[in-house]
Amino acid sequence: MFGLIGHLTSLEHAQSVARELGYPEYADQGLDFWCSAPPQIVDTIKVTSVTGQQIEGRYVESCFLPEMLATRRIKAATRKIVNAMAHAQKHGINITALGGFSSIIFENFNLQQIRQVRNVKLEFERFTTGNTHTAYIICRQVEQASQKLGIELSKATVAVCGATGDIGSAICRWLDARTDVAELLLVARNQERLQVLQEELGRGKIMSLDEALPQADIVVWVASMPKGVEIDPTTLKQPCLLIDGGYPKNLANLLQHPGVHVLNGGIVEHSLDIDWRIMSIVNMDVPARQLFACFAESMLLEFEKLYTNFSWGRNQITLEKMDLIGQVSVKHGFRPLLV
Ligand code: NDP
């Protein structure tokens, strides 16, 4: 059995979902209530591969909300993640993806030190961040969506916002090694980490976001921002492809501007309907078929019986692992979202 640990995008979102799902006692509560709410399994999932194989999974709502970070309720945020992991393990789930901020919190607050959660000794090999598949899917989106828009990679400048992150650095490695992209712009705040990445790649220009945006034909957003940013579309090139891989979305205001194309990044579409409710709750356009690539990674590992923490730690995603997860992604009928 596979598992997905997820969370909602804001307190407002959580309140409206609680109302919709028939939990009025959650719907009227503020952040303090969500800080103390325990994890819950709220969905049972059945997925069929195009090979005919069928698997079953569970969705674990961690009750984490991004506002917990913004208001420095760090202890509550970290407790949400380890409690959700213990909950998944206690229910016998073999491989669980840590969706959205779950893996970021796990890494940033060194949660690998916490092995014991009440009577559960966490077995980390039962968890994966899902970041290898996410990075692979975003790279395929860069390649395929640019072609559709007539942007030639060999002449294109690609800015990666969040370049030094787990997903961002893997994307930079892929774009460097597997494509003939003309120029890479590396955007993040910590200059030291940017320099390490630039040295590893042997290329790339380090830039602030404001400098990078007007120069980029393609912008990949994989920065871990609890809230989105507003950008002025008139400063962008035309055409410009913006691939927003953040969760919550980095581009708060979906840009409505001629020549500016925004694509939901890190999203896959399955060839067959999936029996679940959870993707309509996060407002996916085609909830029966579209899902986060990190969630799909735990499905793929379950299909392949690869019970291992395939994506783990920071900045350790290799091209070989991206190839492997890419092959099984295609084999089981997933493809990158392109519209
Ligand atoms: P990391 O924490 O590993 O990396 C985040 C990157 O963003 C770092 O380079 C960080 O560098 C940079 N960053 C953070 N804040 C800012 C800012 N204000 N301005 C510019 N750069 C910033 O995160 P991940 O790679 O694990 O995840 C990245 C995003 O992808 C998240 O939004 C996550 O929720 C999403 N995601 C999507 C998935 C999907 O399936 N679609 C799956 C998993 C994650 P610095 O701190 O130096 O600025």
Residues whose N, C-alpha, C, O or C-beta is under 5 A from the ligand:
A	BS01	NDP	G100 F101 I104 T129 T134 G162 A163 T164 G165 D166 I167 G168 V187 A188 R189 N190 V222 A223 S224 M225 G245 G246 Y247 P248 G265 G266 I267 F292 A293 C294
